[in-house]
Amino acid sequence: MCRSIKTLRAPYAEQVTEDDVRAAALQYVRKVSGFRAPAAHNAEAFDGAVAVIARATSDLLDRLEVRAPRSAGAPEA
């Protein structure tokens, strides 16, 4: 769906910053809403969605357990 959203979990990403998480959330909201930038009357809803999705993404990344390193040639889960 959002090809420019990169994988943010280990072992695919070593250092994930708040900016990385926010950029992924922004891409998602842009894709779902169909707006690159919202009109003024939609800005609050758009920005709120980005914030909620960024928090959910951070929570997800904090809670994921990576049990074994990905072996060469193995399909991504």
PyMOL Python script that loads the backbone (N, CA, C, O; Angstrom):
from pymol import cmd

cmd.read_pdbstr("""\
ATOM      1  N   MET A   1       0.828  -1.192   0.000  1.00  0.00           N
ATOM      2  CA  MET A   1       0.000   0.000   0.000  1.00  0.00           C
ATOM      3  C   MET A   1       0.869   1.251   0.000  1.00  0.00           C
ATOM      4  O   MET A   1       0.788   2.054  -0.929  1.00  0.00           O
ATOM      5  N   CYS A   2       1.688   1.427   1.011  1.00  0.00           N
ATOM      6  CA  CYS A   2       2.549   2.603   1.098  1.00  0.00           C
ATOM      7  C   CYS A   2       3.986   2.158   0.901  1.00  0.00           C
ATOM      8  O   CYS A   2       4.694   1.883   1.870  1.00  0.00           O
ATOM      9  N   ARG A   3       4.402   2.089  -0.305  1.00  0.00           N
ATOM     10  CA  ARG A   3       5.720   1.533  -0.608  1.00  0.00           C
ATOM     11  C   ARG A   3       6.862   2.342  -0.037  1.00  0.00           C
ATOM     12  O   ARG A   3       7.949   1.799   0.159  1.00  0.00           O
ATOM     13  N   SER A   4       6.658   3.630   0.241  1.00  0.00           N
ATOM     14  CA  SER A   4       7.752   4.436   0.758  1.00  0.00           C
ATOM     15  C   SER A   4       7.871   4.364   2.278  1.00  0.00           C
ATOM     16  O   SER A   4       8.761   4.989   2.855  1.00  0.00           O
ATOM     17  N   ILE A   5       6.986   3.610   2.937  1.00  0.00           N
ATOM     18  CA  ILE A   5       7.128   3.405   4.371  1.00  0.00           C
ATOM     19  C   ILE A   5       8.115   2.265   4.556  1.00  0.00           C
ATOM     20  O   ILE A   5       7.892   1.153   4.077  1.00  0.00           O
ATOM     21  N   LYS A   6       9.207   2.549   5.255  1.00  0.00           N
ATOM     22  CA  LYS A   6      10.224   1.516   5.440  1.00  0.00           C
ATOM     23  C   LYS A   6       9.951   0.730   6.723  1.00  0.00           C
ATOM     24  O   LYS A   6       9.277   1.220   7.630  1.00  0.00           O
ATOM     25  N   THR A   7      10.472  -0.469   6.786  1.00  0.00           N
ATOM     26  CA  THR A   7      10.355  -1.302   7.972  1.00  0.00           C
ATOM     27  C   THR A   7      11.173  -0.671   9.093  1.00  0.00           C
ATOM     28  O   THR A   7      12.337  -0.319   8.904  1.00  0.00           O
ATOM     29  N   LEU A   8      10.553  -0.533  10.260  1.00  0.00           N
ATOM     30  CA  LEU A   8      11.210   0.156  11.370  1.00  0.00           C
ATOM     31  C   LEU A   8      11.626  -0.769  12.510  1.00  0.00           C
ATOM     32  O   LEU A   8      12.134  -0.295  13.527  1.00  0.00           O
ATOM     33  N   ARG A   9      11.420  -2.075  12.364  1.00  0.00           N
ATOM     34  CA  ARG A   9      11.783  -2.977  13.456  1.00  0.00           C
ATOM     35  C   ARG A   9      13.123  -3.649  13.177  1.00  0.00           C
ATOM     36  O   ARG A   9      13.572  -3.783  12.039  1.00  0.00           O
ATOM     37  N   ALA A  10      13.725  -4.057  14.275  1.00  0.00           N
ATOM     38  CA  ALA A  10      14.965  -4.821  14.163  1.00  0.00           C
ATOM     39  C   ALA A  10      14.650  -6.156  13.504  1.00  0.00           C
ATOM     40  O   ALA A  10      13.551  -6.666  13.723  1.00  0.00           O
ATOM     41  N   PRO A  11      15.497  -6.736  12.745  1.00  0.00           N
ATOM     42  CA  PRO A  11      16.857  -6.323  12.424  1.00  0.00           C
ATOM     43  C   PRO A  11      16.944  -5.429  11.187  1.00  0.00           C
ATOM     44  O   PRO A  11      18.042  -5.149  10.705  1.00  0.00           O
ATOM     45  N   TYR A  12      15.827  -4.990  10.680  1.00  0.00           N
ATOM     46  CA  TYR A  12      15.815  -4.182   9.454  1.00  0.00           C
ATOM     47  C   TYR A  12      16.235  -2.739   9.687  1.00  0.00           C
ATOM     48  O   TYR A  12      16.702  -2.071   8.765  1.00  0.00           O
ATOM     49  N   ALA A  13      16.074  -2.259  10.902  1.00  0.00           N
ATOM     50  CA  ALA A  13      16.445  -0.880  11.227  1.00  0.00           C
ATOM     51  C   ALA A  13      17.205  -0.892  12.549  1.00  0.00           C
ATOM     52  O   ALA A  13      16.742  -1.479  13.528  1.00  0.00           O
ATOM     53  N   GLU A  14      18.341  -0.262  12.580  1.00  0.00           N
ATOM     54  CA  GLU A  14      19.155  -0.216  13.795  1.00  0.00           C
ATOM     55  C   GLU A  14      18.718   0.911  14.721  1.00  0.00           C
ATOM     56  O   GLU A  14      18.418   0.681  15.893  1.00  0.00           O
ATOM     57  N   GLN A  15      18.684   2.111  14.199  1.00  0.00           N
ATOM     58  CA  GLN A  15      18.342   3.295  14.975  1.00  0.00           C
ATOM     59  C   GLN A  15      17.054   3.890  14.426  1.00  0.00           C
ATOM     60  O   GLN A  15      17.060   4.465  13.338  1.00  0.00           O
ATOM     61  N   VAL A  16      15.957   3.764  15.153  1.00  0.00           N
ATOM     62  CA  VAL A  16      14.683   4.331  14.720  1.00  0.00           C
ATOM     63  C   VAL A  16      14.416   5.564  15.567  1.00  0.00           C
ATOM     64  O   VAL A  16      14.347   5.486  16.793  1.00  0.00           O
ATOM     65  N   THR A  17      14.266   6.695  14.904  1.00  0.00           N
ATOM     66  CA  THR A  17      14.036   7.951  15.607  1.00  0.00           C
ATOM     67  C   THR A  17      12.550   8.310  15.602  1.00  0.00           C
ATOM     68  O   THR A  17      11.753   7.712  14.879  1.00  0.00           O
ATOM     69  N   GLU A  18      12.200   9.288  16.416  1.00  0.00           N
ATOM     70  CA  GLU A  18      10.826   9.802  16.413  1.00  0.00           C
ATOM     71  C   GLU A  18      10.482  10.353  15.027  1.00  0.00           C
ATOM     72  O   GLU A  18       9.341  10.248  14.577  1.00  0.00           O
ATOM     73  N   ASP A  19      11.465  10.933  14.363  1.00  0.00           N
ATOM     74  CA  ASP A  19      11.235  11.453  13.013  1.00  0.00           C
ATOM     75  C   ASP A  19      10.900  10.329  12.037  1.00  0.00           C
ATOM     76  O   ASP A  19      10.054  10.505  11.160  1.00  0.00           O
ATOM     77  N   ASP A  20      11.554   9.176  12.176  1.00  0.00           N
ATOM     78  CA  ASP A  20      11.248   8.022  11.325  1.00  0.00           C
ATOM     79  C   ASP A  20       9.812   7.550  11.541  1.00  0.00           C
ATOM     80  O   ASP A  20       9.092   7.264  10.585  1.00  0.00           O
ATOM     81  N   VAL A  21       9.410   7.473  12.798  1.00  0.00           N
ATOM     82  CA  VAL A  21       8.060   7.018  13.143  1.00  0.00           C
ATOM     83  C   VAL A  21       7.032   8.022  12.622  1.00  0.00           C
ATOM     84  O   VAL A  21       6.015   7.626  12.053  1.00  0.00           O
ATOM     85  N   ARG A  22       7.287   9.311  12.809  1.00  0.00           N
ATOM     86  CA  ARG A  22       6.352  10.330  12.345  1.00  0.00           C
ATOM     87  C   ARG A  22       6.258  10.332  10.823  1.00  0.00           C
ATOM     88  O   ARG A  22       5.171  10.503  10.271  1.00  0.00           O
ATOM     89  N   ALA A  23       7.386  10.145  10.141  1.00  0.00           N
ATOM     90  CA  ALA A  23       7.371  10.106   8.672  1.00  0.00           C
ATOM     91  C   ALA A  23       6.532   8.946   8.162  1.00  0.00           C
ATOM     92  O   ALA A  23       5.798   9.096   7.185  1.00  0.00           O
ATOM     93  N   ALA A  24       6.630   7.790   8.811  1.00  0.00           N
ATOM     94  CA  ALA A  24       5.821   6.641   8.414  1.00  0.00           C
ATOM     95  C   ALA A  24       4.337   6.920   8.660  1.00  0.00           C
ATOM     96  O   ALA A  24       3.495   6.589   7.826  1.00  0.00           O
ATOM     97  N   ALA A  25       4.020   7.525   9.799  1.00  0.00           N
ATOM     98  CA  ALA A  25       2.630   7.873  10.120  1.00  0.00           C
ATOM     99  C   ALA A  25       2.083   8.884   9.114  1.00  0.00           C
ATOM    100  O   ALA A  25       0.939   8.770   8.675  1.00  0.00           O
ATOM    101  N   LEU A  26       2.886   9.854   8.758  1.00  0.00           N
ATOM    102  CA  LEU A  26       2.470  10.865   7.790  1.00  0.00           C
ATOM    103  C   LEU A  26       2.191  10.239   6.428  1.00  0.00           C
ATOM    104  O   LEU A  26       1.195  10.568   5.785  1.00  0.00           O
ATOM    105  N   GLN A  27       3.069   9.334   5.985  1.00  0.00           N
ATOM    106  CA  GLN A  27       2.849   8.649   4.707  1.00  0.00           C
ATOM    107  C   GLN A  27       1.550   7.863   4.726  1.00  0.00           C
ATOM    108  O   GLN A  27       0.797   7.872   3.752  1.00  0.00           O
ATOM    109  N   TYR A  28       1.289   7.186   5.831  1.00  0.00           N
ATOM    110  CA  TYR A  28       0.061   6.400   5.963  1.00  0.00           C
ATOM    111  C   TYR A  28      -1.175   7.301   5.869  1.00  0.00           C
ATOM    112  O   TYR A  28      -2.108   7.007   5.121  1.00  0.00           O
ATOM    113  N   VAL A  29      -1.175   8.392   6.627  1.00  0.00           N
ATOM    114  CA  VAL A  29      -2.327   9.306   6.615  1.00  0.00           C
ATOM    115  C   VAL A  29      -2.501   9.927   5.234  1.00  0.00           C
ATOM    116  O   VAL A  29      -3.628  10.080   4.764  1.00  0.00           O
ATOM    117  N   ARG A  30      -1.411  10.282   4.587  1.00  0.00           N
ATOM    118  CA  ARG A  30      -1.512  10.823   3.225  1.00  0.00           C
ATOM    119  C   ARG A  30      -2.154   9.820   2.283  1.00  0.00           C
ATOM    120  O   ARG A  30      -3.022  10.171   1.485  1.00  0.00           O
ATOM    121  N   LYS A  31      -1.720   8.567   2.381  1.00  0.00           N
ATOM    122  CA  LYS A  31      -2.242   7.526   1.494  1.00  0.00           C
ATOM    123  C   LYS A  31      -3.727   7.285   1.749  1.00  0.00           C
ATOM    124  O   LYS A  31      -4.525   7.244   0.812  1.00  0.00           O
ATOM    125  N   VAL A  32      -4.090   7.129   3.008  1.00  0.00           N
ATOM    126  CA  VAL A  32      -5.469   6.822   3.365  1.00  0.00           C
ATOM    127  C   VAL A  32      -6.405   7.989   3.040  1.00  0.00           C
ATOM    128  O   VAL A  32      -7.512   7.779   2.543  1.00  0.00           O
ATOM    129  N   SER A  33      -5.962   9.216   3.320  1.00  0.00           N
ATOM    130  CA  SER A  33      -6.822  10.385   3.107  1.00  0.00           C
ATOM    131  C   SER A  33      -6.855  10.833   1.652  1.00  0.00           C
ATOM    132  O   SER A  33      -7.823  11.451   1.209  1.00  0.00           O
ATOM    133  N   GLY A  34      -5.799  10.521   0.915  1.00  0.00           N
ATOM    134  CA  GLY A  34      -5.711  10.997  -0.458  1.00  0.00           C
ATOM    135  C   GLY A  34      -5.214  12.432  -0.570  1.00  0.00           C
ATOM    136  O   GLY A  34      -5.235  13.019  -1.652  1.00  0.00           O
ATOM    137  N   PHE A  35      -4.768  12.997   0.553  1.00  0.00           N
ATOM    138  CA  PHE A  35      -4.252  14.369   0.568  1.00  0.00           C
ATOM    139  C   PHE A  35      -2.766  14.371   0.899  1.00  0.00           C
ATOM    140  O   PHE A  35      -2.336  13.736   1.862  1.00  0.00           O
ATOM    141  N   ARG A  36      -1.989  15.084   0.101  1.00  0.00           N
ATOM    142  CA  ARG A  36      -0.581  15.279   0.456  1.00  0.00           C
ATOM    143  C   ARG A  36      -0.492  16.246   1.627  1.00  0.00           C
ATOM    144  O   ARG A  36       0.274  16.033   2.568  1.00  0.00           O
ATOM    145  N   ALA A  37      -1.277  17.301   1.560  1.00  0.00           N
ATOM    146  CA  ALA A  37      -1.398  18.272   2.651  1.00  0.00           C
ATOM    147  C   ALA A  37      -2.876  18.634   2.733  1.00  0.00           C
ATOM    148  O   ALA A  37      -3.506  18.888   1.707  1.00  0.00           O
ATOM    149  N   PRO A  38      -3.432  18.660   3.930  1.00  0.00           N
ATOM    150  CA  PRO A  38      -4.860  18.925   4.046  1.00  0.00           C
ATOM    151  C   PRO A  38      -5.184  20.408   3.892  1.00  0.00           C
ATOM    152  O   PRO A  38      -4.336  21.271   4.115  1.00  0.00           O
ATOM    153  N   ALA A  39      -6.421  20.683   3.509  1.00  0.00           N
ATOM    154  CA  ALA A  39      -6.917  22.062   3.517  1.00  0.00           C
ATOM    155  C   ALA A  39      -7.012  22.504   4.980  1.00  0.00           C
ATOM    156  O   ALA A  39      -7.043  21.672   5.887  1.00  0.00           O
ATOM    157  N   ALA A  40      -7.057  23.782   5.192  1.00  0.00           N
ATOM    158  CA  ALA A  40      -7.077  24.332   6.549  1.00  0.00           C
ATOM    159  C   ALA A  40      -8.190  23.715   7.397  1.00  0.00           C
ATOM    160  O   ALA A  40      -7.993  23.446   8.582  1.00  0.00           O
ATOM    161  N   HIS A  41      -9.352  23.493   6.795  1.00  0.00           N
ATOM    162  CA  HIS A  41     -10.470  22.958   7.575  1.00  0.00           C
ATOM    163  C   HIS A  41     -10.297  21.475   7.927  1.00  0.00           C
ATOM    164  O   HIS A  41     -11.058  20.948   8.739  1.00  0.00           O
ATOM    165  N   ASN A  42      -9.327  20.805   7.340  1.00  0.00           N
ATOM    166  CA  ASN A  42      -9.041  19.401   7.662  1.00  0.00           C
ATOM    167  C   ASN A  42      -7.716  19.209   8.398  1.00  0.00           C
ATOM    168  O   ASN A  42      -7.367  18.083   8.754  1.00  0.00           O
ATOM    169  N   ALA A  43      -6.986  20.281   8.627  1.00  0.00           N
ATOM    170  CA  ALA A  43      -5.644  20.180   9.206  1.00  0.00           C
ATOM    171  C   ALA A  43      -5.651  19.550  10.598  1.00  0.00           C
ATOM    172  O   ALA A  43      -4.779  18.738  10.907  1.00  0.00           O
ATOM    173  N   GLU A  44      -6.609  19.905  11.430  1.00  0.00           N
ATOM    174  CA  GLU A  44      -6.648  19.362  12.789  1.00  0.00           C
ATOM    175  C   GLU A  44      -6.868  17.848  12.767  1.00  0.00           C
ATOM    176  O   GLU A  44      -6.200  17.112  13.492  1.00  0.00           O
ATOM    177  N   ALA A  45      -7.797  17.388  11.942  1.00  0.00           N
ATOM    178  CA  ALA A  45      -8.066  15.953  11.836  1.00  0.00           C
ATOM    179  C   ALA A  45      -6.844  15.225  11.271  1.00  0.00           C
ATOM    180  O   ALA A  45      -6.473  14.162  11.770  1.00  0.00           O
ATOM    181  N   PHE A  46      -6.224  15.783  10.246  1.00  0.00           N
ATOM    182  CA  PHE A  46      -5.056  15.191   9.593  1.00  0.00           C
ATOM    183  C   PHE A  46      -3.896  15.085  10.582  1.00  0.00           C
ATOM    184  O   PHE A  46      -3.303  14.018  10.742  1.00  0.00           O
ATOM    185  N   ASP A  47      -3.578  16.204  11.245  1.00  0.00           N
ATOM    186  CA  ASP A  47      -2.465  16.220  12.198  1.00  0.00           C
ATOM    187  C   ASP A  47      -2.736  15.311  13.393  1.00  0.00           C
ATOM    188  O   ASP A  47      -1.825  14.660  13.903  1.00  0.00           O
ATOM    189  N   GLY A  48      -3.992  15.269  13.839  1.00  0.00           N
ATOM    190  CA  GLY A  48      -4.350  14.382  14.944  1.00  0.00           C
ATOM    191  C   GLY A  48      -4.170  12.928  14.573  1.00  0.00           C
ATOM    192  O   GLY A  48      -3.698  12.129  15.382  1.00  0.00           O
ATOM    193  N   ALA A  49      -4.543  12.583  13.357  1.00  0.00           N
ATOM    194  CA  ALA A  49      -4.376  11.205  12.893  1.00  0.00           C
ATOM    195  C   ALA A  49      -2.899  10.834  12.825  1.00  0.00           C
ATOM    196  O   ALA A  49      -2.519   9.731  13.217  1.00  0.00           O
ATOM    197  N   VAL A  50      -2.077  11.732  12.338  1.00  0.00           N
ATOM    198  CA  VAL A  50      -0.629  11.470  12.281  1.00  0.00           C
ATOM    199  C   VAL A  50      -0.100  11.212  13.690  1.00  0.00           C
ATOM    200  O   VAL A  50       0.686  10.286  13.893  1.00  0.00           O
ATOM    201  N   ALA A  51      -0.517  12.013  14.655  1.00  0.00           N
ATOM    202  CA  ALA A  51      -0.043  11.857  16.037  1.00  0.00           C
ATOM    203  C   ALA A  51      -0.488  10.521  16.634  1.00  0.00           C
ATOM    204  O   ALA A  51       0.303   9.829  17.275  1.00  0.00           O
ATOM    205  N   VAL A  52      -1.749  10.164  16.424  1.00  0.00           N
ATOM    206  CA  VAL A  52      -2.271   8.904  16.964  1.00  0.00           C
ATOM    207  C   VAL A  52      -1.547   7.712  16.339  1.00  0.00           C
ATOM    208  O   VAL A  52      -1.176   6.773  17.043  1.00  0.00           O
ATOM    209  N   ILE A  53      -1.347   7.747  15.040  1.00  0.00           N
ATOM    210  CA  ILE A  53      -0.686   6.637  14.351  1.00  0.00           C
ATOM    211  C   ILE A  53       0.785   6.556  14.754  1.00  0.00           C
ATOM    212  O   ILE A  53       1.323   5.458  14.895  1.00  0.00           O
ATOM    213  N   ALA A  54       1.436   7.690  14.939  1.00  0.00           N
ATOM    214  CA  ALA A  54       2.828   7.674  15.396  1.00  0.00           C
ATOM    215  C   ALA A  54       2.929   7.049  16.785  1.00  0.00           C
ATOM    216  O   ALA A  54       3.839   6.259  17.037  1.00  0.00           O
ATOM    217  N   ARG A  55       2.006   7.390  17.693  1.00  0.00           N
ATOM    218  CA  ARG A  55       2.019   6.785  19.029  1.00  0.00           C
ATOM    219  C   ARG A  55       1.774   5.285  18.953  1.00  0.00           C
ATOM    220  O   ARG A  55       2.449   4.508  19.629  1.00  0.00           O
ATOM    221  N   ALA A  56       0.811   4.876  18.135  1.00  0.00           N
ATOM    222  CA  ALA A  56       0.515   3.443  17.986  1.00  0.00           C
ATOM    223  C   ALA A  56       1.716   2.706  17.400  1.00  0.00           C
ATOM    224  O   ALA A  56       2.013   1.581  17.800  1.00  0.00           O
ATOM    225  N   THR A  57       2.400   3.334  16.461  1.00  0.00           N
ATOM    226  CA  THR A  57       3.584   2.728  15.849  1.00  0.00           C
ATOM    227  C   THR A  57       4.698   2.573  16.871  1.00  0.00           C
ATOM    228  O   THR A  57       5.338   1.524  16.940  1.00  0.00           O
ATOM    229  N   SER A  58       4.931   3.604  17.658  1.00  0.00           N
ATOM    230  CA  SER A  58       5.960   3.527  18.706  1.00  0.00           C
ATOM    231  C   SER A  58       5.625   2.435  19.707  1.00  0.00           C
ATOM    232  O   SER A  58       6.503   1.676  20.116  1.00  0.00           O
ATOM    233  N   ASP A  59       4.360   2.352  20.103  1.00  0.00           N
ATOM    234  CA  ASP A  59       3.918   1.318  21.036  1.00  0.00           C
ATOM    235  C   ASP A  59       4.150  -0.074  20.448  1.00  0.00           C
ATOM    236  O   ASP A  59       4.655  -0.968  21.127  1.00  0.00           O
ATOM    237  N   LEU A  60       3.780  -0.244  19.190  1.00  0.00           N
ATOM    238  CA  LEU A  60       3.986  -1.530  18.522  1.00  0.00           C
ATOM    239  C   LEU A  60       5.459  -1.906  18.513  1.00  0.00           C
ATOM    240  O   LEU A  60       5.813  -3.025  18.883  1.00  0.00           O
ATOM    241  N   LEU A  61       6.319  -0.990  18.097  1.00  0.00           N
ATOM    242  CA  LEU A  61       7.750  -1.276  18.021  1.00  0.00           C
ATOM    243  C   LEU A  61       8.330  -1.586  19.392  1.00  0.00           C
ATOM    244  O   LEU A  61       9.208  -2.440  19.512  1.00  0.00           O
ATOM    245  N   ASP A  62       7.850  -0.899  20.433  1.00  0.00           N
ATOM    246  CA  ASP A  62       8.332  -1.143  21.791  1.00  0.00           C
ATOM    247  C   ASP A  62       7.926  -2.525  22.302  1.00  0.00           C
ATOM    248  O   ASP A  62       8.640  -3.124  23.107  1.00  0.00           O
ATOM    249  N   ARG A  63       6.795  -3.025  21.842  1.00  0.00           N
ATOM    250  CA  ARG A  63       6.260  -4.282  22.355  1.00  0.00           C
ATOM    251  C   ARG A  63       6.633  -5.516  21.541  1.00  0.00           C
ATOM    252  O   ARG A  63       6.477  -6.638  22.023  1.00  0.00           O
ATOM    253  N   LEU A  64       7.119  -5.331  20.326  1.00  0.00           N
ATOM    254  CA  LEU A  64       7.478  -6.479  19.491  1.00  0.00           C
ATOM    255  C   LEU A  64       8.672  -7.224  20.071  1.00  0.00           C
ATOM    256  O   LEU A  64       9.613  -6.612  20.577  1.00  0.00           O
ATOM    257  N   GLU A  65       8.625  -8.548  19.992  1.00  0.00           N
ATOM    258  CA  GLU A  65       9.749  -9.394  20.370  1.00  0.00           C
ATOM    259  C   GLU A  65      10.314 -10.026  19.112  1.00  0.00           C
ATOM    260  O   GLU A  65       9.596 -10.688  18.363  1.00  0.00           O
ATOM    261  N   VAL A  66      11.581  -9.825  18.885  1.00  0.00           N
ATOM    262  CA  VAL A  66      12.255 -10.474  17.758  1.00  0.00           C
ATOM    263  C   VAL A  66      13.027 -11.629  18.369  1.00  0.00           C
ATOM    264  O   VAL A  66      14.003 -11.433  19.093  1.00  0.00           O
ATOM    265  N   ARG A  67      12.575 -12.835  18.064  1.00  0.00           N
ATOM    266  CA  ARG A  67      13.133 -14.017  18.726  1.00  0.00           C
ATOM    267  C   ARG A  67      14.361 -14.582  18.040  1.00  0.00           C
ATOM    268  O   ARG A  67      15.238 -15.132  18.706  1.00  0.00           O
ATOM    269  N   ALA A  68      14.443 -14.460  16.747  1.00  0.00           N
ATOM    270  CA  ALA A  68      15.597 -15.009  16.034  1.00  0.00           C
ATOM    271  C   ALA A  68      15.919 -14.092  14.864  1.00  0.00           C
ATOM    272  O   ALA A  68      15.019 -13.519  14.250  1.00  0.00           O
ATOM    273  N   PRO A  69      17.193 -13.955  14.561  1.00  0.00           N
ATOM    274  CA  PRO A  69      17.545 -13.140  13.400  1.00  0.00           C
ATOM    275  C   PRO A  69      17.017 -13.789  12.124  1.00  0.00           C
ATOM    276  O   PRO A  69      16.913 -15.012  12.027  1.00  0.00           O
ATOM    277  N   ARG A  70      16.691 -12.960  11.167  1.00  0.00           N
ATOM    278  CA  ARG A  70      16.199 -13.447   9.878  1.00  0.00           C
ATOM    279  C   ARG A  70      17.333 -14.136   9.147  1.00  0.00           C
ATOM    280  O   ARG A  70      18.414 -13.565   8.999  1.00  0.00           O
ATOM    281  N   SER A  71      17.103 -15.353   8.687  1.00  0.00           N
ATOM    282  CA  SER A  71      18.138 -16.071   7.947  1.00  0.00           C
ATOM    283  C   SER A  71      18.063 -15.677   6.482  1.00  0.00           C
ATOM    284  O   SER A  71      17.011 -15.261   5.996  1.00  0.00           O
ATOM    285  N   ALA A  72      19.163 -15.806   5.793  1.00  0.00           N
ATOM    286  CA  ALA A  72      19.236 -15.451   4.372  1.00  0.00           C
ATOM    287  C   ALA A  72      18.243 -16.291   3.596  1.00  0.00           C
ATOM    288  O   ALA A  72      18.176 -17.509   3.759  1.00  0.00           O
ATOM    289  N   GLY A  73      17.486 -15.638   2.764  1.00  0.00           N
ATOM    290  CA  GLY A  73      16.545 -16.317   1.902  1.00  0.00           C
ATOM    291  C   GLY A  73      15.213 -16.629   2.535  1.00  0.00           C
ATOM    292  O   GLY A  73      14.312 -17.117   1.852  1.00  0.00           O
ATOM    293  N   ALA A  74      15.056 -16.363   3.824  1.00  0.00           N
ATOM    294  CA  ALA A  74      13.787 -16.646   4.488  1.00  0.00           C
ATOM    295  C   ALA A  74      12.778 -15.561   4.155  1.00  0.00           C
ATOM    296  O   ALA A  74      13.145 -14.390   4.060  1.00  0.00           O
ATOM    297  N   PRO A  75      11.524 -15.922   3.977  1.00  0.00           N
ATOM    298  CA  PRO A  75      10.509 -14.923   3.675  1.00  0.00           C
ATOM    299  C   PRO A  75      10.269 -14.022   4.875  1.00  0.00           C
ATOM    300  O   PRO A  75      10.366 -14.461   6.021  1.00  0.00           O
ATOM    301  N   GLU A  76       9.954 -12.759   4.607  1.00  0.00           N
ATOM    302  CA  GLU A  76       9.679 -11.793   5.663  1.00  0.00           C
ATOM    303  C   GLU A  76       8.305 -12.070   6.251  1.00  0.00           C
ATOM    304  O   GLU A  76       7.346 -12.343   5.528  1.00  0.00           O
ATOM    305  N   ALA A  77       8.225 -11.996   7.567  1.00  0.00           N
ATOM    306  CA  ALA A  77       6.946 -12.238   8.263  1.00  0.00           C
ATOM    307  C   ALA A  77       6.061 -11.018   8.236  1.00  0.00           C
ATOM    308  O   ALA A  77       4.954 -11.046   8.773  1.00  0.00           O
TER     309      ALA A  77
END
""", "prot")
cmd.dss("prot")
cmd.show_as("cartoon", "prot")
cmd.util.cbc("prot")
cmd.orient("prot")
